Every structure is written in C-alpha cells, then in structure tokens.
Amino acid sequence: MKTVNELLGAEVSYADAFETEVSAQQLRTLTPAVYASAAHQKMSARYTFVPTAQVIATLDRAGFCVVQARQSHSRTREPSYAAHALRFRARRAHLIVDEVIPEILLLNSHDGSTSYHLRVALYRAICANGLIVGDSVFPVWKVPHRGTTTGQLLEAALAVAERFSALGETIQRMQRRELAPAARMAFASDALRLRYPQEAPGVAVAPADLLRPKRASDEGCDLWRTFNVVQEHLLRGGLTRRTAGDRIVKTKGIRAIREDVRLNVGLWDRAMLEIA
C-alpha cells in the first residue's frame, strides 16, 4: 500500500488552505466523543471499541490532519458516545482541477448508531464549501466495530486517497457538460424534492432561486457550476421559502450530520446522471 505522500502530487498552491488544522483542544470542545474512553454501556461484548482519538493519531502519522470536526447533539443521547464527523486533508497535497482540495470524511459513533464510515470528500476553495462524493462514483468504505483495528482504518483511508486522481477526471467531465435551461431547471427541481420530499417542487422554494450564483465565478451553465450553486443554496440556506401555513421565511442551513451526508450524496449522484 502506498503512503499518502506517494499518492498525492506536488504541494498545494493555496498555502492558507491548510492552515485550518483543528487542534486537540478544539477537538475536545467540538467533539467530546472523539476522546471517549469506552463504548456505551449498552454495547455487547462483541463490540470492538476503537477510540477515534487513536484513529486520528494513526492518520496523523500517515500525513493526514483534521480540518473540520462536528458532533451530533441530541437530548436523548450522551455526548461522550454520539455520532461525529471529521474531515481530513493531507498535509502535503495538490489541488485538483484548479480549485478543489480532496479530503477524507470519517464518520463514527460509540453507541452503535454507526460504524466507521470513510468517504471521498472535497473542499472547494473558491467558496469554502465542503462537498461529499456520492456512492455512484466512489463507494463508501464501512469498517464495522467487529475486531476493528486502526490498521484497517488506515488501509481504508489510503484506499480512499487512491481515488483522488480519478475524482479530478470526474470533475473535468462535469465542467465540460453544458446543460440546457430545461435540464438545469430539472436539476434544481430534483434537488428540492431531495430537500423537501413532502412538498411539491416550487412550493417551498422556487427552483430558479437555487440556480442563482452567489459569485461571478459561478456564473455558467456547465454541470459543475450548476451542481455547486445548487448545493450551496441547499446546504447553507438563506433562500425565501413559503411554509404550509403561508408564511414567508428563510430556509435554514443543514446542521445535522446525517442530513448533511444524505443531501450531499444525493445531489452528487443526481449530477452523475447527467454524464452517465
């Protein structure tokens, strides 16, 4: 198995993009479950507890650092065992397709709500936006809590990193794919169905609103920019929305980890239908 430095090419030109490493002190505040000393008491003897902090240390030695950390918040679940999401980047890496930095997204919990998940993710430097690659392109790596070792998780992380070069090719295909106005509107409508499955598209939010770019560099009709504009609106919120009670409100940003993953993956897989 190659090391991360062998998998990645020249150093990234966006020097400040890698100055966002999350410190151990910040991790303890943001994601206390990372430092859990044992699994939840409800877990059976068959459950193998692998501290997330130990996984971080292993990936750190392999050249990866944590750049974002989040944890689920629930009144019914103890924070020491809750689901948490970490984004890793290689300290020595390269931008792919001018503006995108490849990342590894790690999901885990210590209460049995999820196994270790590792996914290919992206950071788009132009808008500081985090994307998640869909299962239709790069399947998620799942490592169950059954005899799990940090070595297995490292192998899975390096296997994810091996996909980075192919990911650049996929993005280039998206950039070359020009969408007609009707196709762009259909993409936005499908995105609304994904976000609001109980409401007809155009009722909660007008599809055209999802297609309005926030910056000049996102103006264009290719699939890549269309996908990014829609994703940013859908995940960050701020659009005008009419409720079932006929009130006008602003859409909220997505905070829940599971919903963030569901929407990101769903949008990516929908985009892939355009270049299938």
Rosetta silent file (secondary structure, phi, psi, omega in degrees, C-alpha in Angstrom):
SEQUENCE: MKTVNELLGAEVSYADAFETEVSAQQLRTLTPAVYASAAHQKMSARYTFVPTAQVIATLDRAGFCVVQARQSHSRTREPSYAAHALRFRARRAHLIVDEVIPEILLLNSHDGSTSYHLRVALYRAICANGLIVGDSVFPVWKVPHRGTTTGQLLEAALAVAERFSALGETIQRMQRRELAPAARMAFASDALRLRYPQEAPGVAVAPADLLRPKRASDEGCDLWRTFNVVQEHLLRGGLTRRTAGDRIVKTKGIRAIREDVRLNVGLWDRAMLEIA
SCORE:     score description
SCORE:     0.000 S_00000001
   1 L     0.000  130.946 -179.656    0.000    0.000    0.000 S_00000001
   2 L   -72.155  154.009  173.605    1.396    3.422   -0.969 S_00000001
   3 L   -78.529  167.018 -179.568    1.859    6.158    1.591 S_00000001
   4 H   -63.744  -35.546 -179.750   -0.223    9.327    1.359 S_00000001
   5 H   -67.096  -30.079  177.274    2.777   11.322    0.101 S_00000001
   6 H   -75.808  -29.994 -178.506    3.238    8.862   -2.752 S_00000001
   7 H   -76.653  -31.075 -176.042   -0.449    9.057   -3.631 S_00000001
   8 L  -102.829  151.177 -173.834   -0.529   12.852   -3.731 S_00000001
   9 L   -91.094 -132.557 -175.859    1.490   15.019   -6.040 S_00000001
  10 L   -65.868  160.325 -179.193    3.032   18.467   -5.703 S_00000001
  11 L   -65.463  148.877 -177.714    2.297   20.624   -2.722 S_00000001
  12 L   -64.270  143.738 -179.830   -0.903   22.650   -2.820 S_00000001
  13 L   -85.371  -21.614  174.749   -0.584   26.218   -4.112 S_00000001
  14 L   -80.667   82.833 -173.610   -3.316   27.523   -1.810 S_00000001
  15 H   -58.475  -39.405 -175.967   -0.954   27.750    1.156 S_00000001
  16 H   -74.554  -11.705 -178.824   -3.573   29.128    3.528 S_00000001
  17 H   -67.078  -21.028 -177.952   -5.992   26.293    2.750 S_00000001
  18 H  -107.317   19.084  178.007   -4.022   24.029    5.061 S_00000001
  19 L   -99.449   21.025 -176.490   -3.766   26.462    7.947 S_00000001
  20 L  -112.976   23.120 -179.433   -7.080   25.312    9.389 S_00000001
  21 L   -59.975  133.422 -179.558   -5.917   22.211   11.253 S_00000001
  22 L   -82.922  126.655 -178.744   -8.122   21.519   14.266 S_00000001
  23 L   -77.993  165.257  177.665   -6.109   21.276   17.489 S_00000001
  24 H   -61.112  -38.696  179.259   -6.592   18.618   20.163 S_00000001
  25 H   -64.066  -41.973  177.927   -8.034   21.252   22.486 S_00000001
  26 H   -65.566  -38.372  178.854  -10.561   22.310   19.845 S_00000001
  27 H   -61.848  -40.209  179.948  -11.473   18.668   19.214 S_00000001
  28 H   -63.305  -32.722  179.223  -12.249   18.142   22.889 S_00000001
  29 H   -79.400  -45.617 -175.519  -14.627   21.084   22.755 S_00000001
  30 H   -76.698  -40.201 -173.814  -16.235   20.385   19.387 S_00000001
  31 L  -136.576   76.728 -179.874  -16.343   16.585   19.500 S_00000001
  32 H   -59.310  -25.061 -179.862  -16.007   15.136   23.015 S_00000001
  33 H   -65.494  -21.666  177.579  -16.910   11.691   21.650 S_00000001
  34 H   -59.033  -32.953 -175.415  -13.525   11.622   19.914 S_00000001
  35 H  -104.689   23.112  175.641  -11.928   11.166   23.337 S_00000001
  36 L   -61.271  141.185 -178.956  -14.344    8.584   24.730 S_00000001
  37 L   -95.767   -7.383  179.448  -12.508    6.001   26.847 S_00000001
  38 L  -163.078  164.271  177.128  -15.034    3.220   26.279 S_00000001
  39 L   -76.571  166.805  176.515  -18.124    2.368   24.279 S_00000001
  40 L   -58.745  144.449 -175.431  -21.615    2.993   25.579 S_00000001
  41 L   -62.336  -19.288 -179.646  -22.588    0.539   28.294 S_00000001
  42 L   -75.453  -15.696 -176.486  -25.418   -0.833   26.175 S_00000001
  43 L   -72.418  145.126 -177.198  -22.974   -2.309   23.637 S_00000001
  44 L   -79.398  174.047 -179.604  -22.383   -6.056   23.773 S_00000001
  45 L   -67.017  -20.450  179.507  -19.093   -7.872   24.323 S_00000001
  46 L   -74.319  -16.545 -178.532  -18.839   -8.419   20.552 S_00000001
  47 L   -74.186  124.721  177.293  -18.445   -4.675   20.012 S_00000001
  48 L   -95.333  117.516 -179.524  -14.834   -3.659   19.433 S_00000001
  49 L   -89.083  120.781  174.662  -14.122   -0.213   20.819 S_00000001
  50 L  -123.251  109.075 -178.231  -11.536    1.769   18.869 S_00000001
  51 L   -57.285  133.712  177.678  -11.131    5.338   20.181 S_00000001
  52 H   -61.509  -33.399  177.942  -11.498    7.910   17.456 S_00000001
  53 H   -59.557  -34.964  178.900   -8.562    9.779   19.016 S_00000001
  54 H   -69.470  -36.634  177.318   -6.411    6.726   18.295 S_00000001
  55 H   -66.215  -41.928  178.126   -7.550    6.747   14.656 S_00000001
  56 H   -59.074  -44.720 -179.897   -6.683   10.451   14.414 S_00000001
  57 H   -62.431  -40.115  179.420   -3.198    9.748   15.769 S_00000001
  58 H   -64.831  -46.112  179.282   -2.699    6.930   13.254 S_00000001
  59 H   -68.210  -32.012  177.129   -3.802    9.069   10.312 S_00000001
  60 H   -61.272  -43.445  178.984   -1.695   11.939   11.610 S_00000001
  61 H   -66.622  -24.458  179.129    1.415    9.771   11.394 S_00000001
  62 L   -86.966   -3.037  175.803    0.409    8.875    7.841 S_00000001
  63 L   108.077    8.029  179.470    0.261   12.540    6.856 S_00000001
  64 E  -105.267  144.412  175.311   -3.398   13.478    7.391 S_00000001
  65 E  -128.366  152.919  178.553   -4.691   16.217    9.684 S_00000001
  66 E   -80.030  129.196  179.229   -8.207   17.061   10.884 S_00000001
  67 E  -117.395   -9.768  175.574   -9.544   20.286    9.342 S_00000001
  68 E  -153.481  141.158 -179.503  -13.165   20.100   10.441 S_00000001
  69 E  -140.787  131.710  179.297  -14.931   18.404   13.359 S_00000001
  70 E  -139.208  155.909  177.984  -18.637   18.119   14.118 S_00000001
  71 E  -142.652  144.418  177.498  -20.759   16.098   16.511 S_00000001
  72 L   -69.357  145.419  177.573  -24.454   15.267   16.718 S_00000001
  73 L  -121.152  126.241 -177.955  -26.413   16.873   19.524 S_00000001
  74 L  -147.007  143.823  178.261  -29.398   15.093   20.996 S_00000001
  75 L   -73.025  -20.286 -174.805  -31.333   15.295   24.249 S_00000001
  76 L  -100.956   -6.560 -178.132  -31.614   11.535   24.348 S_00000001
  77 L  -120.030  141.566  179.935  -28.000   10.583   23.608 S_00000001
  78 L   -75.379  133.539 -176.240  -24.935   11.108   25.751 S_00000001
  79 L   -63.516  -22.417 -178.847  -22.367   13.366   24.072 S_00000001
  80 L   -69.687  -14.835 -175.651  -19.470   11.085   25.011 S_00000001
  81 L  -124.620    1.611 -170.642  -20.710    8.441   22.571 S_00000001
  82 L   -66.864  161.842  175.689  -22.559   10.469   19.917 S_00000001
  83 L   -62.731  139.471  178.678  -22.039   10.331   16.166 S_00000001
  84 E  -140.410  153.984 -177.489  -19.235   12.587   14.974 S_00000001
  85 E  -128.466  129.867  179.649  -17.810   13.620   11.624 S_00000001
  86 E  -125.215  137.253  173.968  -14.205   14.543   10.887 S_00000001
  87 E  -107.533  131.031 -179.807  -12.711   15.846    7.680 S_00000001
  88 E  -114.862  143.765  168.995   -9.053   15.039    6.977 S_00000001
  89 E  -127.461  154.442  173.593   -6.660   16.530    4.459 S_00000001
  90 E   -76.908  139.150  178.049   -3.147   15.503    3.615 S_00000001
  91 L   -65.996  -31.147  175.908   -0.535   17.941    4.839 S_00000001
  92 L  -114.955  110.218 -172.939    1.236   17.533    1.519 S_00000001
  93 L  -149.623 -179.186  178.158   -1.345   17.611   -1.225 S_00000001
  94 L  -135.663  152.659  172.299   -2.340   19.158   -4.515 S_00000001
  95 L   -75.215  142.014  173.152   -5.367   20.990   -5.815 S_00000001
  96 E  -109.700  135.192  179.825   -7.349   19.046   -8.349 S_00000001
  97 L    53.810   50.537  168.743   -8.997   20.945  -11.189 S_00000001
  98 L    73.976  -42.990 -167.199   -7.724   24.365  -10.065 S_00000001
  99 L  -129.530   -0.881 -170.077   -9.920   24.972   -7.035 S_00000001
 100 E  -114.388  132.952  176.745  -10.692   21.696   -5.273 S_00000001
 101 E  -109.391  124.903  179.179   -8.824   20.020   -2.424 S_00000001
 102 E   -73.321  145.500 -179.668   -9.553   16.318   -1.862 S_00000001
 103 E  -138.056  167.410  172.148  -10.492   15.217    1.638 S_00000001
 104 E  -117.054  126.992  176.195  -11.472   12.126    3.573 S_00000001
 105 E  -100.235  124.160  178.174  -14.672   12.222    5.588 S_00000001
 106 E  -113.394  127.787  175.781  -14.747    9.922    8.622 S_00000001
 107 E  -116.417  141.688  179.094  -17.985    9.160   10.467 S_00000001
 108 E  -162.185  164.840  170.832  -18.177    7.210   13.705 S_00000001
 109 L  -152.313  168.247  177.442  -20.004    6.814   16.997 S_00000001
 110 L  -119.987   19.472  179.312  -19.505    4.807   20.195 S_00000001
 111 L  -121.425   13.183  177.699  -23.159    3.982   20.842 S_00000001
 112 L    84.633    0.125 -178.007  -23.801    1.630   17.940 S_00000001
 113 L   -75.342  -19.173  175.997  -25.605    4.228   15.813 S_00000001
 114 L  -158.847  149.185  172.088  -22.980    3.979   13.075 S_00000001
 115 L   -85.133  179.969  172.606  -19.901    2.004   12.157 S_00000001
 116 E   -68.600  124.176  174.877  -16.723    3.674   10.936 S_00000001
 117 E  -116.754  136.391  173.066  -17.520    5.211    7.540 S_00000001
 118 E  -126.830  127.981 -177.251  -14.889    6.704    5.241 S_00000001
 119 E  -129.478  154.727  170.628  -15.926    8.683    2.178 S_00000001
 120 E   -76.633  129.336  178.714  -14.255   10.731   -0.522 S_00000001
 121 E  -131.729  171.193 -177.432  -14.983   14.392    0.127 S_00000001
 122 E  -138.043  149.439  170.388  -13.984   17.732   -1.386 S_00000001
 123 E  -120.315  119.727 -179.470  -13.235   21.244   -0.238 S_00000001
 124 E   -95.085  106.162 -170.968  -13.953   23.893   -2.843 S_00000001
 125 L   -62.185  -30.554 -174.065  -11.567   26.735   -2.033 S_00000001
 126 L   -65.475  -25.992 -178.886  -13.415   29.361   -4.064 S_00000001
 127 L  -130.636    9.142 -179.416  -16.416   29.283   -1.728 S_00000001
 128 L    52.723   42.955 -175.083  -15.036   27.458    1.320 S_00000001
 129 E  -111.421  137.225  178.693  -17.664   24.797    0.728 S_00000001
 130 E   -96.988  126.742  179.546  -17.467   21.136    1.716 S_00000001
 131 E  -114.023  159.152  176.496  -18.790   18.541   -0.734 S_00000001
 132 E  -128.607  128.140 -178.055  -19.238   14.788   -0.369 S_00000001
 133 L   -75.807  137.835 -176.113  -18.826   12.449   -3.336 S_00000001
 134 L   -74.769  162.421 -178.124  -21.758   10.150   -3.985 S_00000001
 135 L   -66.875  -22.056 -177.468  -21.826    6.387   -3.761 S_00000001
 136 L   -69.429  -20.152 -179.376  -22.394    6.050   -7.503 S_00000001
 137 L  -102.467  -54.054 -179.189  -18.807    7.157   -8.174 S_00000001
 138 L  -129.985  103.897 -177.960  -16.780    6.053   -5.151 S_00000001
 139 L   -56.608  146.312  178.178  -18.471    3.598   -2.780 S_00000001
 140 L   -70.170  143.744  175.365  -18.294    4.341    0.913 S_00000001
 141 E   -95.316  122.129  179.007  -15.854    2.267    2.972 S_00000001
 142 E  -114.244  127.095  178.869  -17.527    0.785    6.042 S_00000001
 143 E  -118.518  102.160 -176.315  -15.471   -0.741    8.839 S_00000001
 144 L   -68.654  157.367  177.593  -17.766   -2.404   11.403 S_00000001
 145 L   -81.363   62.768  178.731  -16.978   -2.487   15.114 S_00000001
 146 L  -136.761   91.455 -177.302  -16.163   -6.202   14.985 S_00000001
 147 L    71.034   21.961 -178.157  -12.491   -6.837   15.580 S_00000001
 148 L   -65.636  141.500  175.069  -11.698   -3.439   14.089 S_00000001
 149 L  -127.059  158.143  176.968   -8.097   -2.208   14.244 S_00000001
 150 H   -64.360  -27.775  176.792   -6.545    1.157   13.497 S_00000001
 151 H   -62.754  -40.604  177.339   -4.527   -0.605   10.808 S_00000001
 152 H   -62.859  -41.275 -179.426   -7.740   -1.485    8.962 S_00000001
 153 H   -68.457  -35.635  175.988   -8.913    2.084    9.185 S_00000001
 154 H   -65.612  -43.645  177.619   -5.599    3.383    7.881 S_00000001
 155 H   -59.308  -41.597  179.271   -5.782    0.981    4.935 S_00000001
 156 H   -64.620  -41.636  179.588   -9.308    2.211    4.218 S_00000001
 157 H   -62.866  -42.900  178.668   -8.175    5.862    4.397 S_00000001
 158 H   -67.819  -33.665  176.688   -5.306    5.244    1.965 S_00000001
 159 H   -65.348  -37.789  175.729   -7.685    3.376   -0.337 S_00000001
 160 H   -64.306  -43.431 -179.228   -9.926    6.450   -0.330 S_00000001
 161 H   -62.483  -29.601  179.055   -6.921    8.674   -1.107 S_00000001
 162 L   -64.194  -19.341 -178.017   -6.092    6.473   -4.105 S_00000001
 163 L   -84.984   -7.830 -172.388   -9.349    7.656   -5.689 S_00000001
 164 H   -59.625  -41.583 -177.738   -8.361   11.335   -5.679 S_00000001
 165 H   -65.200  -40.151  178.198   -6.809   11.362   -9.157 S_00000001
 166 H   -66.502  -29.642  179.211   -9.855    9.708  -10.697 S_00000001
 167 H   -64.461  -38.049  177.219  -12.014   12.274   -8.939 S_00000001
 168 H   -60.209  -38.445  178.114  -10.304   15.061  -10.862 S_00000001
 169 H   -64.546  -38.850  178.726  -11.277   13.372  -14.110 S_00000001
 170 H   -64.291  -42.740  179.319  -14.899   13.215  -12.980 S_00000001
 171 H   -63.768  -39.720  178.229  -14.935   16.929  -12.160 S_00000001
 172 H   -62.805  -37.728  175.923  -13.477   17.754  -15.572 S_00000001
 173 H   -63.498  -38.987  177.933  -16.282   15.793  -17.214 S_00000001
 174 H   -65.581  -37.443  179.370  -18.774   17.826  -15.176 S_00000001
 175 H   -67.752  -32.768 -179.161  -17.107   21.048  -16.299 S_00000001
 176 H   -79.994  -17.515 -176.151  -17.343   20.028  -19.951 S_00000001
 177 L   -85.152  104.932  177.239  -21.026   19.071  -19.725 S_00000001
 178 E   -84.760  136.307 -178.859  -23.151   22.078  -20.702 S_00000001
 179 L  -107.939  135.030  174.299  -26.765   21.964  -19.541 S_00000001
 180 L   -69.807  158.379 -179.899  -29.716   23.421  -21.422 S_00000001
 181 H   -52.106  -41.172 -179.434  -32.023   25.717  -19.408 S_00000001
 182 H   -65.535  -37.014  179.706  -34.628   22.958  -19.081 S_00000001
 183 H   -69.201  -37.604  177.970  -32.013   20.496  -17.793 S_00000001
 184 H   -66.630  -40.346  178.880  -30.761   22.989  -15.209 S_00000001
 185 H   -66.134  -37.315  177.921  -34.304   23.633  -14.011 S_00000001
 186 H   -65.508  -38.597  178.210  -34.918   19.871  -13.778 S_00000001
 187 H   -62.788  -45.341  179.303  -31.751   19.505  -11.692 S_00000001
 188 H   -64.711  -38.944  179.010  -32.905   22.244   -9.308 S_00000001
 189 H   -65.092  -40.984  177.862  -36.377   20.702   -9.057 S_00000001
 190 H   -66.168  -35.395  177.084  -34.915   17.301   -8.232 S_00000001
 191 H   -63.743  -38.667  178.003  -32.712   18.937   -5.592 S_00000001
 192 H   -67.340  -36.633  176.243  -35.811   20.436   -3.974 S_00000001
 193 H   -63.371  -37.180  177.975  -37.509   17.038   -3.947 S_00000001
 194 H   -66.423  -42.165 -177.439  -34.469   15.688   -2.169 S_00000001
 195 H   -76.246  -41.213 -178.033  -34.509   18.513    0.388 S_00000001
 196 L  -123.988   74.200 -173.716  -38.293   18.707    0.861 S_00000001
 197 L   -63.720  -19.681 -178.216  -39.642   15.249   -0.044 S_00000001
 198 L   -93.130   -2.254 -176.890  -43.117   16.013    1.311 S_00000001
 199 L  -123.123  145.677  179.235  -43.618   19.182   -0.720 S_00000001
 200 L   -70.902  138.898  178.249  -44.037   19.736   -4.433 S_00000001
 201 L   -56.495  135.778 -179.476  -41.082   21.495   -6.106 S_00000001
 202 L    97.484  -13.925  178.573  -41.766   25.202   -6.484 S_00000001
 203 L   -89.177  -52.911  179.456  -43.991   25.408   -3.422 S_00000001
 204 L   -70.574  -49.814 -179.328  -41.363   25.528   -0.682 S_00000001
 205 L  -141.818  141.256  176.461  -38.696   27.238   -2.816 S_00000001
 206 L   -71.889  128.841  179.624  -38.727   28.286   -6.455 S_00000001
 207 H   -52.832  -36.623 -178.609  -36.316   26.050   -8.451 S_00000001
 208 H   -62.490  -28.132  179.921  -34.940   29.118  -10.231 S_00000001
 209 H   -65.610  -30.861  179.876  -33.764   30.512   -6.877 S_00000001
 210 H   -71.906  -16.218 -175.790  -31.400   27.543   -6.479 S_00000001
 211 L   -96.827    0.772 -179.133  -29.735   28.425   -9.790 S_00000001
 212 L   -84.518  114.942 -178.280  -28.763   31.995   -8.871 S_00000001
 213 L   -70.553  149.787  178.368  -24.978   32.126   -8.311 S_00000001
 214 L   -90.086  -12.741 -177.726  -23.575   33.999   -5.323 S_00000001
 215 L  -145.203  153.945 -175.937  -20.373   34.994   -7.123 S_00000001
 216 H   -60.277  -34.030 -177.625  -19.368   35.854  -10.683 S_00000001
 217 H   -67.661  -14.861  179.032  -17.052   32.839  -10.937 S_00000001
 218 H   -96.929    3.847  177.586  -20.058   30.536  -10.530 S_00000001
 219 L   -75.894  131.347 -178.572  -21.941   32.012  -13.474 S_00000001
 220 L   150.572  167.374 -174.883  -22.318   29.486  -16.264 S_00000001
 221 L  -113.135    9.280  178.169  -24.387   26.548  -17.418 S_00000001
 222 E   -73.887  161.349 -175.058  -21.959   23.663  -17.087 S_00000001
 223 H   -63.158  -39.297 -177.400  -22.841   20.810  -14.737 S_00000001
 224 H   -61.464  -49.232 -179.242  -20.038   21.519  -12.259 S_00000001
 225 H   -71.341  -36.349  176.592  -21.059   25.104  -11.571 S_00000001
 226 H   -60.507  -46.709  179.347  -24.762   24.244  -11.640 S_00000001
 227 H   -59.823  -45.724 -177.099  -24.183   21.493   -9.090 S_00000001
 228 H   -68.046  -39.665  178.590  -22.118   23.748   -6.809 S_00000001
 229 H   -63.196  -46.876  179.648  -24.568   26.649   -6.915 S_00000001
 230 H   -63.974  -43.834 -178.797  -27.497   24.391   -6.065 S_00000001
 231 H   -60.952  -43.090 -178.294  -25.543   22.574   -3.359 S_00000001
 232 H   -63.949  -44.591  178.119  -24.501   25.793   -1.651 S_00000001
 233 H   -62.210  -43.850 -174.550  -28.052   27.155   -1.568 S_00000001
 234 H   -69.078  -40.233 -175.717  -29.498   23.880   -0.369 S_00000001
 235 H   -84.779  -33.913 -176.939  -26.949   23.223    2.390 S_00000001
 236 H   -92.306  -19.980  178.393  -26.353   26.749    3.645 S_00000001
 237 L    75.406 -165.122  179.497  -29.920   28.025    3.401 S_00000001
 238 L    99.017   -1.263  178.435  -30.928   31.679    3.260 S_00000001
 239 L   -86.000  156.406  176.483  -33.467   31.392    0.440 S_00000001
 240 E   -75.375  132.010 -177.289  -37.029   32.694    0.692 S_00000001
 241 E  -136.277  139.240  176.259  -39.487   29.899    1.450 S_00000001
 242 E   -99.497  123.136 -178.127  -43.261   29.783    1.796 S_00000001
 243 L   -80.541  171.527  177.869  -44.444   27.447    4.581 S_00000001
 244 L   -61.869  -26.646  178.200  -47.539   25.260    4.616 S_00000001
 245 L   -88.312   13.022  176.940  -49.146   27.969    6.770 S_00000001
 246 L    66.750   28.446  174.303  -48.434   30.542    4.030 S_00000001
 247 L   -95.355  148.004  177.705  -45.713   32.306    5.999 S_00000001
 248 E   -98.814  119.128 -178.742  -42.612   33.659    4.261 S_00000001
 249 E  -133.902  174.233  174.842  -39.412   32.536    5.982 S_00000001
 250 E   -99.105  139.379  177.922  -35.751   31.957    5.173 S_00000001
 251 L   -67.516  146.011 -178.215  -34.520   28.415    4.633 S_00000001
 252 L   -92.990  150.210  174.614  -32.234   27.111    7.353 S_00000001
 253 L   -71.751  156.215 -178.709  -28.756   25.703    6.837 S_00000001
 254 L   -85.543  123.660 -179.551  -28.227   21.988    7.363 S_00000001
 255 L  -110.713  -33.100 -176.417  -26.596   21.201   10.701 S_00000001
 256 L   -67.344  134.875 -177.293  -27.394   17.521   11.291 S_00000001
 257 H   -61.176  -49.723 -177.273  -24.595   15.197   10.198 S_00000001
 258 H   -60.857  -41.413 -179.115  -26.836   12.518    8.706 S_00000001
 259 H   -69.647  -36.895  176.280  -28.876   15.051    6.740 S_00000001
 260 H   -59.548  -46.332  179.560  -25.717   16.774    5.503 S_00000001
 261 H   -66.523  -44.260 -177.954  -24.406   13.469    4.180 S_00000001
 262 H   -59.628  -46.508 -177.862  -27.781   12.452    2.720 S_00000001
 263 H   -70.060  -43.622  179.801  -28.230   15.684    0.780 S_00000001
 264 H   -61.728  -46.910 -179.448  -24.625   15.913   -0.414 S_00000001
 265 H   -66.036  -42.161  179.393  -24.540   12.320   -1.598 S_00000001
 266 H   -62.332  -41.206  179.161  -27.981   12.581   -3.194 S_00000001
 267 H   -66.723  -41.514  179.090  -27.036   15.726   -5.107 S_00000001
 268 H   -63.535  -45.726 -179.858  -23.780   14.217   -6.332 S_00000001
 269 H   -63.440  -34.855  176.099  -25.499   11.049   -7.514 S_00000001
 270 H   -65.703  -40.132  179.215  -28.139   13.170   -9.301 S_00000001
 271 H   -63.677  -35.054 -177.985  -25.372   15.119  -11.049 S_00000001
 272 H   -65.203  -23.154  177.918  -23.768   11.875  -12.188 S_00000001
 273 L   -65.130  -23.420 -178.864  -26.914   11.040  -14.162 S_00000001
 274 L   -77.840  -18.192 -179.254  -26.022   13.917  -16.486 S_00000001
 275 L  -122.571   14.761  179.521  -22.705   12.361  -17.524 S_00000001
 276 L   -65.910    0.000    0.000  -23.651    8.676  -17.323 S_00000001
